[in-house]
Amino acid sequence: MAKNRHQSLGLTDEQAVDIYKHMLLARKIDERMWLLNRAGKIPFVISCQGQEASQVGASFALDRNEDYVAPYYRDMGVVLAFGMTAKELMLSAFAKAEDPNSGGRQMPSHFGQKKNRILSQSSPVTTQLPHAVGVALAARMEKKNFASFVTLGEGSSNQGDFHEGLNFAGVHKLPVITMVENNKYAISVPLEKQVASSNVSDRAQSYGMPGVTVDGNDPLAVYEEVKHARERAMNGEGPTLIEALSYRFTAHSSDDDDRQYRESAEVEDAKKKDAIISYAAYLQESGILTDDMEEEIRTDIDATVNEATDYAENAAYPEPESALKYVYEE
């Protein structure tokens, strides 16, 4: 990355460093969740590791006070950037009563938080895309100036909801930005066995919108494309499809054994392009992140993750009878 590239994109030094803080916080929460899972303390983890740059870079290009986001299950970086806290994410992982996503009813990483305009998601993949399109339609009908942003994996881009949602958005020129986080694997199915086109973004022209493929390991590149897409949306020019290329560092989830379908050497090679490392190097070369600052950031994040873990582990579980809440009219 060229020095001080963030400034040419309209980001201040503080915002550029804040992107790094959010990426690192997502990584550290995720790593702690794996340890808790292996210790038998939480039931399930589905990881953001390797995709933080796309998630946080995109989020910073949006209006995080007005725009709506429909994340998919890996999007810890997105929900952190939109205002969910480490403590709230840990409460979800431990399935505690205070979990803002579902009160401990739903699996972890099924995000939803009304105050931060994070749409609740469902376990079937890609259902969030028509929902995001619906929010964009509401913006049009109510003459409100916000965009909706939806994410999914490249495997999900083969589901019917993807095509129906994008077609509707394209026909009606709705202010919705779709970002496919292409991490190369739909659980165990590699990219070449699930997508026939050269890029997922090639599909955009079928739905009357621009499609762009971007380096998902470069948060500033993702920021630039999402910022441009939002400007188009606000100018009434309609939707955009963005494909962010990255790699999934972990197994699909804590219940998956990825050794069955990919070589460990492939994973290790991908980790050499870890955006956490390359983006920190960029900030240092630009003179806005010193070794002392980085040490302070890491110390603060470690303290945040420890506090969140301790709080969530000791918090109360929901009352058993609360499982029936919101099911029937009260």
URCORTA-V487503 format. One record per backbone hydrogen bond with DSSP energy under -1.0 kcal/mol. NH is the residue of the N-H (numbers start at 1). CO is the residue of the C=O. Records with the same first field share a line. If there is no record, write none. Layout:
NH=CO, CO
//
This chain:
5=2
10=7
11=6
16=12
17=13
18=14
19=15
20=16
21=17
22=18
23=19
24=20
25=21
26=22
27=23
28=24
29=25
30=26
31=27
32=28
33=29
34=30
35=31
36=32
37=33
38=34
39=35
40=37
41=36
51=48
55=51
56=52
57=53
58=54
59=55
60=56
61=58
62=59
64=62
66=63
67=63
68=147
69=117
70=149
75=72
76=74
79=75
80=76
81=77
82=78
83=80
84=79
89=85
90=86
91=87
92=88
93=89
94=90
96=91
97=316
99=96
103=99
105=102
113=118
117=114
118=113
119=69
121=111
129=126
131=127
132=128
133=129
134=130
135=131
136=132
137=133
138=134
139=135
140=136
141=137
142=138
144=139
146=144
148=175
149=68
150=177
151=70
152=179
158=155
159=156
163=159
164=160
165=161
166=162
167=163
168=164
169=165
170=166
171=167
172=168
174=169
176=174
177=148
178=240
179=150
180=242
181=152
182=180, 244
183=181
186=189
187=185
189=186
191=184
193=190
194=191
195=191
203=200
204=201
206=203
207=204
208=205
209=204
212=241
214=243
216=245
218=215
222=218
223=219
224=220
225=221
226=222
227=223
228=224
229=225
230=226
231=227
232=228
233=229
234=230
235=231
236=233
237=232
240=176
241=210
242=178
243=212
244=180
245=214
246=182
248=183
249=49
254=45
256=253
260=257
261=258
262=258
267=263
268=264
269=265
270=266
271=267
273=270
274=271
278=274
279=275
280=276
281=277
282=278
283=279
284=280
285=281
286=282
287=284
288=283
294=290
295=291
296=292
297=293
298=294
299=295
300=296
301=297
302=298
303=299
304=300
305=301
306=302
307=303
308=304
309=305
310=306
311=307
312=308
313=309
314=310
322=319
323=320
324=321
325=322
327=324
//
